[in-house]
């Protein structure tokens, strides 16, 4: 199959009885073969099982790398979007308590696509990019939704060669269909409408 991110050639990477992954030769991302995607109904059920309780201190701490950067980079006068916010938009709720205005979008739980027809100063994408079936289109559209100088804040687990894929917990969620590497992120920055990239242990920041 062609890479779902850069459309480059892929090679076999890992397989089990129930799943098979390939690695892109060009951009380095790891992706699940499409024949192993779960149904939309099963995907929604999996998301409903997530415990994104906005009052949970553990989850608040989990999103803190994003909320801290928004507080640092933008004033309350700037507009934000929480893209793929899920059932419990924790990061947005915490920022709204600080006076920020943030629109919500999720294809299952906040499906109002009208919020995607405007531009924002920053976009939150917390534990979402690993679910993208069409990452090239998604990232290009996210870049188009940012004002000049805007930022896209992402949180995901990157894959690197020092990770034992056999025991890597992150692949066990069957809604995770693509895993990025530093090389993948650089490709996104260079090809899909961004001008800058920061890679931190707990945060990825694309700049417009």
N, C-alpha and C positions, 0 to 999 in steps of 0.2 A: 504494500500500500504506500501511497505518497504520504509524506508528513502532513498532519492536519494543521501545523503551524506555518512552515515555510514551503511546503509542497516539494521538498527534496526527497531523495531516495531513502529508504529505511532498510535496516537489517534486523534479523531475529535477535532478541535480547533475553527474554525470560518466558517460561511457560510452566503452567501447572495443568491439572486435568480440567480446570474450569476457566482459565484465562490465559491469554497470550499477549505479550508486549513486544513492541519493536522499538528500535532506537534510530533516530534520524542521523544519517551520516553527515548532514550539513550543519544543522543547528543544535544537535545534541540532546533534544528532548526525548523522553520516554513516553510511549503512548500505547494505550490498550487498543487491540484490534476491534474494529467496529462491530464485528459479529458477536462480541462479548458485552456490548452495552446492555444495561438493564432497561426495562420499559419505563416510560414516563410515570406510570402509576407507581411502580416500585421505587422510582427515584423520589417522588413526592413523599411516599411513606417513610423513606429513610430520613428525609429532611424533617419530617414531623417528629421523628424519634430523637432529634437533637435536643439537648437540654440548654437552649439559649435563654436562660432566665436572666432578664435584665437586672435583677436584684442580687444575682449570685456574685459574691466578691471574687471568686476564682475566674469567672468569665470576664468580669470587669478588668481584672489584672491582665488577662489574656489579650484584650484589645487595647491595653494602655499604650503600647508602642505607636499605634495609630492615633489615638486621641491626644497623646502628648505632642506629636508632631503637628497635628492640626492646630492645637492651641499655640504652638510656637510659630507656625508659618503664616497663619491667617487670623484676621480679626473677625469679630462676630458680624461685620457688615458683608462678608464674603459668602457666596452661595456654595453649598455642598450637595453631593448626591451619594447616597449609600446604595451601591449597585450590587444586587444579589444579597440583600439584607437578611433574608430568611424569616423565620417566624418571630424572632426576638432581636430587633435591631439594637444591640447593646451599645455599640460605639456611637451611633446617632443619638440615642437616648441620653447618654452621658454628656455629649457635646451640647445637646439642646438644653440641658440643665445649666450650662454655662452661657446660654444666650445665643447659640448658633442656630442657623436655619438650614435644615438638611432635608432634601426630598428623598423619598424611599422608592426603590424599584426592586422587585423580585418576580420572575416569571410565574411563580406559583402563588405567592402570598401577598404581593403588592404589585399586581400586573398592569397598573396604569401606565401604558407606554407613552402617554403624553409627556411625562417627565423627561423622556429621552429626546424631546424636540427642542431643548434649550441648552444653553451652555452654562458651565459651572467653573468655579475657581479651584475646586478640589473634588475628587471622587474617591470614595472609600470602596475597597474591593477586598474584604476580609474573608479568607478561606473560601474563595470563589473561583479563582482562575484555574484551579485543578479540575473544575467541573466543565470547562468550556469544550463543547463539541466542535466549535468553529473558532478557535482562538485567534486566527488571523483576522477574521471579520470583527470579532469582539474587541480586540485591542485597537484596531483601526477606528472603530466607532467610538470607543472610549476616548481616544486621543482627539477625535473630532468634537467631542462634547466639552473639551477643556478650553477655557479662555487662554490667551497668551500668558505665559508665566504660571499656568495652572499645574497642579500636581495630582498624580494618581498614586494613592497609597495602597499597596497590596501586602497581603500576608498569606504565605503558603510555605510548605516544606520543600526546599530545593533538593534535587538529587545530585550526588557527587560520587565519584568512584570509590571513596572510602566507606560508603554505605553498603551493607550487606542486604541486597534486595530481597533475598529469601526470607529474612526475618524483619524487614522494614515494615513497621506497623502502618505506615501511611498508605501503602498500596492495598491494604485489606478493606478499606472502604470502597465498595464497588461503584460508587458514584464518582470516584476520582479516576478520570480517564486520561489525564496527561500530567506528567511531572517535568518540571523545568530544571535546567541547569543554568549556571552563570552564562554559558555560551548562548543559550536560548534567550535569556533576558537581553543580552547585547544585541541579538538579532532583532528582537522586538523593538528596541530603542532605535536601531539604525534603519528599520524598514517600515515601521507602522505609525510614524507621525510624532515621535518624541525626540527631544533634543538632549535630555540628560537622564542618567540612571544612577541611583545609589543602591547598593546591596549591603544590608546590615543583617546580623544574625536573626533578628526578629521582625524585619521590615524591609520592604522593597519600595523604592520611590522612583517613579518615572516623572520627568518634568517635560512640559510642553515647550 
